[in-house]
Amino acid sequence: HSNTSKTETMSLATAGGGGAGVGGGGMAMSAGVAAHGGPSAMATHAQAHAHHGHGHSHAGPAPGGTTAPPPGSYAALAADVVDKSQNLTLRGVRGVARLPIVSIDLFGDGGEVAAFPPVFGDDEDGGGSNGNDNGDDGTARKQEREERLTKAIGTIGINRTDVVLAKDNDASHKAVRRLLTRGSGYEAVYKSSLVHDKAQAGDVTRSARIVKPHLLLGARRTDDVDPATLELYTVAQADDAAIAEVTDVARTHAVTIRNGTLDGSASPNGDDFDRVAFHLSLHSGKKGLTMLPEEAVGIAVSQAKRIAYRDYADDTAAGTARDGKNGGGRSEEDEEAYLDVPTAVALPGWACSDATAEGVIEACGGANVTLYQRPVAAAVGSLAPRSDNGASPKLLQKIGEKMNAVNKERQKRSMMAEARGEEPDGPTGPFHPVLIYAGSTAEGLEMQAVQLSKVQDMEEVDGLAPFGDFKVITSVAYRTNDPIGKVKQALNVLTANIDETMPDLFEDDGGPVSFVTFGTIPSQLKMREALTKALAASSDEDWSSGTIPFQSTREECVATGAALLAAVSHGRLTTVVTEQRRDGKQRAKGKPGVAVQNSSCSAVGVRYNYFGDERADKWSDVRTIFDFDRRVPAGPYAIDFSAAECAAISANDGKDMEEDALVDASKQLSGAKHIPVREEAALGLRVQIVQRLERGGPWIKVGDVMKPLTMTKESEDDEDDTKKEIDAEPFACESSVLELSVNPVG
């Protein structure tokens, strides 16, 4: 967190309205374009079971100086660019440098997987060349260049994101039970439990299918689950106790869902320890098993890690042999070395809730997990070279042609205005193309406008990132089982936001360069048809003119983009810039190969209750702190609480007060004689953080209700932690500060 003195602050009277929208424009970009038309430079549950750089340009040496050599090792570059906003550490990324990075389009229909290669020809000290001591740096460099392309692996498995387990099989039941109780044994589950045969997977008498468990990540109660999601499952127990007899529904269905708890409580308590869980009846002769969505998704993620690890087996630190070549006597730890593979997941806007993101991180192992907005991953992936042959995508050529035409026109305008001695009648600076990305899955719809800038020297970024800056203008997302039916509504919202943010887009730039679809091919075809109809029906002539072209992408586009973004976060995809030190000498410095200016696809707010348990349902209206399209990461945003202010608002029946009136009332309630009043108000204050995932949609609770002005005095001689927490004596404090931050995913 930043120091409190440097953060924005507000009192209870002014809380809210902090979410400013994003502006148009973009960072400076080279206007150079190649002749061919493209840019010139291209665990808790396991326990229960068991018991940007400095912004310098790469402009050559300073006058009188010399160019500093580039850093000699991956470690040196990573030290400059490791993405701390993703909770990565330099030590952590160095520890997994010899492993590939696996990315998963977990929320996509296909469950596509891609991987970014390990670090080659470089050790932590900057020496070596991929383990060879022959000094042939040229050979090592050539090998690295050839193998730097992201690799599209395919889907997680034949069952995609579903987890299908063998039924009435002793080995299968034993492997799953061991995984749930010990938190280890993924390889045994892969070999003994997971069904890899299509015929068996489709036979309900021989297999149990956990359908898309990622859709339940972070769910606290079945009542809170989106109705469209709930339709996918059989609910065995919705209102019963968490610890109860197995119902007939659970016995007759291999997979059901029920309410459960993480802390072992006999019944859900309506707090952050509540969880929706799967009940598995895997074996007719054995007891059922309880599995959290995080554990089910963890099995699917382990499959993706396993595939990526074995694809790069010859290059990983462990040197694991490929299938069929394993030696005998290997330990379980060696067999499951793939679990250390760092993971990247792309989240759709409608799933960027605090609880879901937390669940994804836990399902992926907790460490070295990076999350990205799904349309942003699609944008980066759509411009990356093909993973099979390294060819540039057609979209890049389309952008290059538009850049050539617009920049040529702007140069002409500038020259003519200069010749006339007049101000130009339009823009003359570099052109920053805008693209609109649209994708749908069986569960939702996403649209996002992205502006590109900073054409890069492709030699510096190994040909992987033609543009260095991606700026999200606005985004719209809906959780719906009828995504195509929502296209018109989403497009209207998106275009209105674009028109407000960039009113001169059509006049200055001729509109967006293209609509770009992503997802499975069938979904892209439906999306294009729906967008075409929606544009034709638009009342805005600019949008309905039919002049904006369409471009499709490959099905692995999102996974590829997420892999590249993760490589940037891990310091594997960097450029080198020079900066001048205080002593006048030049220093080589690593800089991220791609910089993304995200905007929030959700809104975050707070609401208050000033009356405690006596009037537990009297909550204030939600006050928005971070709104949609707020530039993220954002914060910390500080909210000051004081007992005097709470007493004043409580006396006003909890209604908002003007700031001057609140200040005056607070002063009157200060002093020793008003301590009882302030104490009562402090103990009665409740605060709930909430999040909204759809514009105009419902507010969702984030975490438990907080008591910012209540502290507890615990008994020192009470050895029963649970009893001590319940019997702790509360007392009031005069003031406290709540700081809210939003990460790059929103």
N, C-alpha and C positions, 0 to 999 in steps of 0.2 A: 504494500500500500504506500501511496505517497504520504508525505507528512500532512497532518490535518490542516496546518496553516496554509498549505498550497491547494487545498481542495475547495470546490464550490461548497458553500454552506447555506442552509436555510433553516428557518424555524418552523414550528408546526403551522404557523399562519400562512407561510408561503410555499409549503411543500407541494410539489406537483408542477406540471408544465415544463419539466426540465428537458424534454426530448425534442431537440431542434432537428429539423429536416436537413438533408444533405444538399449541397450546392452542385451546380454543374461544373463545366470546365474540366481541367485535368492537368497533370504534370507535363512539363515540357518534353517534347518528343522530337527526335530527328526526323526531318522530312525526306531523308534519302530513301529511295525505293529502287529496287533492282529492275533491270530491263524486262525480265520475264513477268513482271506484274506483282511480285511479292516484295516484302520489305528487303532492303539491301542487306540487312543483317538479321539473320534468323537466330470379500471373504466372510463377511459376517455369518452368512447362512451355513457355511461349512462348519463353523464353530458350534452352531446350534445343533447340527446333525451329530457332531462328535461329542458333544457334551453338552528501427530500420537503419541502422547505419547512420552516418553523418550527412548524407546527401551530397557528397563530393562527386564530381563528374570524372569520368575516365578521360582526361584531356591531355595526358602526357606530362612531362616534367615541368616544374615551375621555372620561371626565368632564372638562369644561373644555377639551377639544380640538376640532378640526374634522376632518372626514373628508378624507383626502388624495385628490387626484384620481387616477384610474387611470393606469397608465403610458400614455404617448402613442403607443407604437409597438410593433410585433411584436418588434423587436430588444430593447426594454426588458424585455418579458415573457420572451422566450426566454433572456435573460441569467440570469433567476432559476430557470428550470425545465428547461433543456436536460439531457437524461438522460445523465449521464456514465457510468452503469453499462452503457450500450449503446455505449460508446466514441465518443459524439458530442461534438463541440466546438462552442462558440458560433460560431466563425468558419465551421465547416463547415455548420451549419444555416442561418446567414445567407446563405451562398453559394448554397444551393439553395432559398431561400424562395420564389422566383418560379416554381418548378417544382412540379408535383403530386407527391404521394407515392403510389407504386404498391405495393399489397400483393398477395401471391400465396399462395393455398392450395396450395402446391407439392406437398404430400403427400396432398392430397385426391383423390378419384376424378375430380372434374370439372376440376381445375386452374383454379378460379375466380379472377378478378382484380377488384380494386376499387381506387379511387383517392380520395385526399383532396385537395381543391383547393389551388392555390397561395395565397399570402398576397395579399390584395387591399387596395387603398386605403391602402398603407402602404409607405414605403421604409425603408432602414436608419436614416435620421435621424428617422423618425417623421413625415415630411411627405408631402404628395401624397395623391391619392385614386384609386388604380388608374390612375395615369398621366394623370388629368384635372386641369387647372389652373383649372377654373371655380368651385372652392370649394364645390361642392354636396356637402357631407359627407353629407347625408341620402340623396341618391341612391346614393352609393358604399356607404353602410351598408346600404341596402336590397338592393343588388346582392350584397353580401357575404353577407347573411343568406339570400338566395335560393339562393346557390351554395355554401353551406357544407356541404350534405349530402354524405356519401360517395356516390360513384358506382359502382354495380355495372356492370362493363364486360362481364362474361361470362367465357368461358374464354380461355386463352392463344391458342388457335386451333382449327382443326378437328381437329387431332391431339392437343389437350390438352397433357399434359406430355411426350408423345413428340416426338422430333425426327426428321422425315422429310425426307430429302435426295434430290434427283434423281440417278438413276444414268446412267452412260454419256453424260454431258453435259459437254462441255468447259468451258463457263462455270461449271457447278456445281462441278466438281472444282477449277477454278482459284480460285474464290471461297473454298471451304473451306480449301484449302491456304494461301492468303494469310492467312486469319484465324488459322490455327494457327501460321504462321511469324512473323507481324508483330503479332498480338494486336489487329488492327483490321480493319475491313471487314465489320461486321455488316450494314450496309445492302445490300452486294453479296450476301451470303449470303441475306438475306431475299428479294431480288429474283430471284436466279439459282439458288439451291440449294434453299431450302425449298419443299416441295410443299404447295400450298394447295388442290389439287383432290382430292376424296374418291376418285374413281375411280383416279387415279394413285397416291395414297397407299396404296391397297389392292392395287396391282399390284406384286408383288415383282420383276418384270423391269424395272420402270421407277423403282423407288424403294428406298431403304435406310432402314429404320426402326430408330432407336435407342430402345428401349423404356425408359421411365421412368428416365432416367440418374441422377436424384436419389437413387435407391435405392443407388447405388454411391459416393456422395460420401464421401470419406475412407477408402474401403476400401484396405487395404495389400496384401493377398494374396487370391487367389481362394479359398484354403483357409479364410480367415477370414470370408468372406461368408456371411451367413445362408443356410441351404439353401433356404428358401422364396424368397429373392431370386435365388439362383443358378439356379433353375429357369427364370427368365425369359430367360436368355441362353445362347448357345453358347460354350463355353470352347475357344479355339483352342490355348492353351498355358498349362498350369498349373505345370509344374515345369521348363520349359526356361529358358534364359537370356533376359534381357530383350532383348538384341540377338541375334537369330537369324534364320535363314531363315524366310520365311513358309510356314506349313504348308498342306497341302491343304485342311484345314478352313477356314482363313482365306480361301483363294482361292475356295472354292465357296459361302461365305456372305458376304453383303454386310456384315454387322456381327457381330463376335465380340469376346470379351474375353480379355485375357491379362495376365500379370504384367509390370510395367514398373518403371522407376525414374525419379526426378526429377533425380538427379545425374549421369546418363549412365553409371552403372556397367554393366558387361557382364552382370551377373546380380544379382537381388535379394539384399540383404544382411541381411534380417530387421530393418531399422531403419526410422526414420520417413521415409526417402526412397523407400521402396517404394510403388508405387501400382498399383492395377488400372486398366487402360486399355482403350479400345475400339480395335479394328483395323477400319478402313473400307476395303472394296474397292468404291470408288465408280465406277471406270472400268476396263473390261476391258483398255484399252490403256495404262494408267498404273499407277505404283506405288501401293500401298496407303498409307493415312494413319493415324497414331496420334493419337487424341483422348482427352484425360482426361475423366472424368465432369464435372469442374468446367467444362470448355470446352463440353461438350454442354448442360449446364444453363444456362450463360451465354447460349447461343443462344436457349433458351426464354425466359429472363428478359428478354433484349433485346426479344423480341416484345411481352411485357407492357409494358415501358417505352415502347416505340414507340406502342402503342395509347393508353396513358394520356397521353403527351405530345401526341399529335395530337388527343385529345379536348379538351385544354385549350390548344390551339394559340394561340388569340386572347389568352390570358392569360399565356403564358410569356414569359420575358425575350427569347428569340430571336424570338418572334412567328412561328414556323414555320407556314406555310399548311397546310391539310388536304390529303389526297390529291387529286391532280389539279390543284392550284393552285400547285405549286412553280415558282419562276422558274428560268431557265437560269443556268448559270455558278456554281452553288452548290458550295462545297468539300465534301470528304468530312467534314470536321470539323463543318460546319453540318448536313449530312445526318444525322450521328450524334449530334446534340446531346442526343437522348433518353437516351443512355447515362449522363448525369449525374443522371437522375431518381432520387431516394432510394427505397430499396426496403425493404419489410417482408415477412418470411416467418414463417409459423406452423409450428412444429415439433411433431410428435406426441411424446409421452413416450418411446416406444420408439426414437425417432431423435435424442434429445437427447444423443448422445455428443459428446465433445470433438472428434473428428475430423470428424464429420458437420457440426457447427455451423461449424467452420473452413472446410469445403468449401463450405457454403452462402454464407458471407460472401464467399469468393473468387469464387464463380460469379456473385454479384450485383455485382461490381465492387470490393469491398473497402471503399470509403468510403461513409459515411452509410447503412449497412445495419443494420437492427434486427431482432432475433429475439424471438418470443414463444411461449409455450406454446399449443398449438392449442386446448385446451379453454378457456383463459382468453380467447383471441380470440373463441371462440364465445360465451362468457358476455357479453362486452362487445357483440358484434354482435347478440346476441339481444334486447338491450334498446334498441338504437338505432332511430331512426325509419327507415321504409322509404326506400330510396334513390330509388324512382320517384315517390312522392307525399308523402313526409314523414309518413305516418300512424304512430301509435304501435303497436307490436306487441301482439298479444293477451296475450302473457306478462306485459307490464307491467301490464295491467289485472288479471290474475290475482293478481299480487304485491300490487297496491294493495288489492284486496278482502281478501286475507289479513291485510295490515297493519292495515287498518281494524278488522277483527273482533278480532284479538289485542290491539291497543292499547286498544280499547274495553273488553275484558274485564279488562285489566290496570289500567286506570283505575278501574274498578268495584271490583276487588279492593283497591286501595289505599285508596279512600274508605271501604269497609266496615271494613277493618282499623283505620283511623284512628278511625272512629266507635266501634268496640268498645274502642279503646285497646289493641289487640293487634298483634303482629307479623303481617304478611300471610303467608298460607299458600302463596305462590307468587311468581313474579317480577312486579315492577311497573314495571320500566324499559322503555326503548324496545325494540321487537321488531326483531331482525335476521334477515331471512329467509335460509334455506338452500335452495339448489337443487342438483340433481345433473345434471351434463351427461354425456351418453353419445353417442359417435360411433364409427363403424367405416368402414374403407375396405377395398379388396381386400387390403391388406397388414397391417392391424392394427386394434386395438381400444383405445379410451380411455374412461375414466370419471374424473370429478373432482367433488368436492363443493366448492361455493363459497358463502361467506356474504357478503351484501350489507349495506352500511350507508352512512350519510350521504346522505340525500335532498338533492338539489341544487336551487338556484334555476336553472331552465332558461334564464332570460334570460342568466345568466352564462356558460353553456356552449353557447349557441346551439342549445339543444334537443337536443343530441347525447348527453348522458350523464346520465340520471336519477339514477344512484347514483355517488357519488364514491369509494367504497372497495369493492374486491373482495378478499376474503380466502380464499385457497385452504386448505381444511381437509385434504384428502388426495386423492391421485390414484393410479390404477392404469392401466398400459398394457402391451400385449402385441404383439409382432411375430408375426403369424400369418396364414396364408392362409385360415383358418377362423375369422374373428372372431366370428361368431354362436355357434359352438360353444364359445367362451371366455367368453360373457356370464355364465353362472352362476358360474363360478370368479371372475371379476373382481368381480361384484356381492358375493359372499360376503366377499372381501377388503376391498372398499370399505366395506360396512356394518359390518364388524367394527372397522375403523379409526374410523369415525364414532362408533360406540357407545362406543369407548374414549375418544375425544377429547371428545365431547359426550354424556355419559350421560343428560342430562335433555332431549335434543332433543324427544322425543315428549311427555314429561310437561309440559314448559314451553311448547313451541311447536307441539305437534301434529304434529311431524315435518317433513320437507322440504316446501316449498311445491309443488314439482313435479319430475318427471323431465323434462329437456329434451334432446331428440335433435338432432343436427346432422350434416350431410353431405348426400349426394344423397338425393332423396326415396325411391327404392327402398331405400336402406340404412337410412333412418330408419324405414320401415315394418317392415323385418325386425328392427331393434333394439327397437322397441316390443313386437313380438310376443314376442321372446326375453326381454325384461325382465319382461313380464307373467307368463310361465311361471316364470321364475326366482324372482320375488317370491312367487308362489303356493306354490312348493315350499320356501320359507324356513321354518326352524324357529322363527324369531323372529316372534312374533305381531304386533308393531308393524309390521314390514316386510311381512308377508304379509296384512295386513288388507284390502288393496286400496283404501285411502282416498287414496293419493297419486296425484294426476292426472298426465297426460302432456301435453307441449306440443312440437310440432314447430317447426322454424325453416326459413327460406328457405335455398336452397342456397348463396347467397353470404354466409351468416352469418359464417363464419370469416374470409373475406377482408375483409368490412366491419369486423369487430372489430379485425383486425390493422391496418387503415388508421387507425382511430380511435386505437389505442394508439400507432401511429407518430406521429400528429399530436400526441399528448401528449408523446412523447419529444422531438419537434422544437420544442416550445413553441408549437404552433399551436392547441392546445385547452387553455385555461387559465382559471382564475378569478383574481379580484383580492382580496387580503386586505390589511388594514392592520396595521402593527406600529409600536410606539413606539420611536423612536431614543433614544440616550443623552441627547440634548439636550431630550427631552420632546416633540419634534415627531412628527407622524405620517408614515409612509412607506408608499406603495402598493407592494405586492409581488406578483409573479406566483406562482401556485401551480398544480401540475398539475391538469388537469380531471378526471383519473381516477388514483387511486393503487391499485396492485395489490400485495398482499402474497403473493408467490409462495411455494410450497413446492417442494422439489426432487422431481422425478419420477425421480431416479436416486440411486445411492449412490456415494461416492468413497472409496477406501481406498489403503493402501500395503502393500507386502510387502518383506521384506528378505532379502538373502543376505550372509552374513558371511565367505564363503570364496572369493570371486572365481572365477576360471576353473577352479581346481582341483576345485571341487564346484559347478559352475555350475547344477545342477538342484536344489540344496538351498535352497529358498525357504521362508520362514516362512509361516504362515497370514496371510491378508489381515486387516489391522486397519482397521476402518471409521473414517473421519474425519468425513465428512458422510453421514448416513443418509437414506433416503427420508423425505419430508415434513419435512425440515429447512427452516426458514425461509431463503429466499435473496433477495438475494445474501448470502453468508456468508464470513467470513474477513477478513483472512488468519489462518490457523491455523498456528502455528509448531511445527516439530518440530526439536529440538536433537539434533545428532549430535556425539559425542566419540569420539576414538580410544581412550580408556581404556575407555569403556563397550563399544565394539565388541570390544576385546580380551577383556573379561570375558565377554561373551556368546559369543564365538567359543570360548573355553576351556570354556564350558558346552555345547558342541556345537550352538550356535545356538538353544538353547531359551530361552524367556522366563524372566526372573528377577523375583522380588519386588523392589520398589523399594529397600528397605533393603539387601537383599543385593547388589543391583547397585551401590549407592552405595559400600558397603564394599569390594567387589571392585575398583571403579574407583580408589579411593584407594590400594589396595595396588599397582596397576599404574602409578601416577603416578611421577614422578621420572625422573632422567636414565638410571638403569640399565635402565629398562624401555622406553626409546625404541625399540629394535628390535622389541619385541613390539607396541607401539602402532602403529608404522609398518606392520608387516605387516598388522595388523587394519584399519587405515585404508585401505590399498590394496586390501584384499579386500572392503570394503563395497560392496554394490550395492543400489540402491533402484528399485522399479518402482511407478509410480502406476497404479491400475486404477479402472475404473468399471463399475458394474452397472446395466443398464437395465431389468431385470425383477426383481421381488421373487423371490428364490430362484434367479435366473438366473445365468449364467456371468459371471465377472469379465473385462473387456476391457482390454487394455493401452492406456494413454494415453502416447504418446511413447516415447522410447527408455529403456533402462535407464540410470540415473544413477549416478555415482560421487561422492558428496557430499564425501568426504574425500580425493579424488585431484585434484591439479592437474598441469599439464604445463609443462615448461620448453622453450620452442621455440628452435631455432637461428636466430640473427639473420641469418646469411649464406646461409640456404637460401631461394632464390627460388621454389622449387616448392611452392606452398601445399599440394597434396595430399600430397606426400612429407613435408613438414614436419609435417603433422598425424599421419601414420602413424609417423614416427620420433621424435616428441616424447618427451622423457624425463619419465616420471611421477614425482611426489614427493608425499609425504603431508602433510596438514595436521592440526592437533590437533582442530579443531572447525569446524562450519558449521551453518547454519540453513536448513531448507526451509520455505517458506511456501506454503500451499495456499489458494486462494480459489475460490468457486463463483459464477457469474454468475446473473442472474435467470432464465435458462432452465434452469439446473441442470447 
